[in-house]
Amino acid sequence: MKLTIIFESEEESDGYDGKVHMERKVVKDLHQLAWAFHEATKAVGFDYVKSVAFEKDNGEMVWSEL
């Protein structure tokens, strides 16, 4: 699967106009997807985020960090 994430900022609400575009050409599992979202949050300035997780329907958590 290919993943594309685009963040757009505006002068009025964010203090600057800009766009951050991130693409991953191969995302095979939830761990890779979580890691991509983790990297995306850092790319737009949320550098204090340590990890991202998804909770599966059985309650298992899949984290961006191993």
C-alpha positions in Angstrom: 0.0 0.0 0.0 1.1 3.6 -0.7 0.6 6.2 2.0 0.4 10.0 1.3 0.1 12.5 4.1 -0.3 16.2 3.5 -0.4 18.9 6.2 -1.4 22.4 5.1 -0.9 25.4 7.3 -2.4 28.9 6.9 -1.0 32.3 8.0 -4.1 33.2 10.1 -4.3 30.1 12.2 -0.7 28.7 12.1 1.4 31.8 11.7 2.8 30.8 8.3 1.6 29.5 4.9 3.0 26.1 3.9 2.6 22.5 3.1 4.3 19.3 4.3 4.0 16.3 2.0 5.1 12.9 3.1 4.9 9.7 1.1 5.7 6.1 1.8 5.6 3.8 -1.2 5.4 0.5 0.7 3.4 0.1 3.9 2.9 -3.6 4.6 1.6 -3.7 8.2 0.3 -1.6 11.1 3.8 -1.2 12.6 5.0 0.5 9.4 1.8 2.6 9.3 2.2 3.7 12.9 5.9 4.6 12.2 4.9 6.7 9.1 2.4 8.7 11.2 5.0 9.1 14.0 7.5 10.6 11.4 4.7 12.8 10.0 3.9 14.3 13.4 7.6 15.1 13.9 7.8 16.6 10.4 5.2 19.2 11.3 6.7 20.2 14.6 5.3 17.8 17.2 8.8 16.8 18.1 7.7 15.8 21.7 5.7 12.8 20.4 7.5 9.6 21.4 5.4 7.1 19.7 2.0 6.4 18.0 -0.2 3.4 18.5 -3.2 1.7 16.9 -5.5 -0.5 19.0 -6.7 -3.6 17.2 -10.2 -5.0 17.8 -8.8 -7.7 20.1 -7.3 -5.0 22.4 -3.7 -5.5 21.2 -1.7 -2.3 20.7 0.6 -1.9 17.7 3.2 0.8 18.4 5.4 2.9 16.1 8.4 1.9 18.3 9.3 -1.7 18.9 
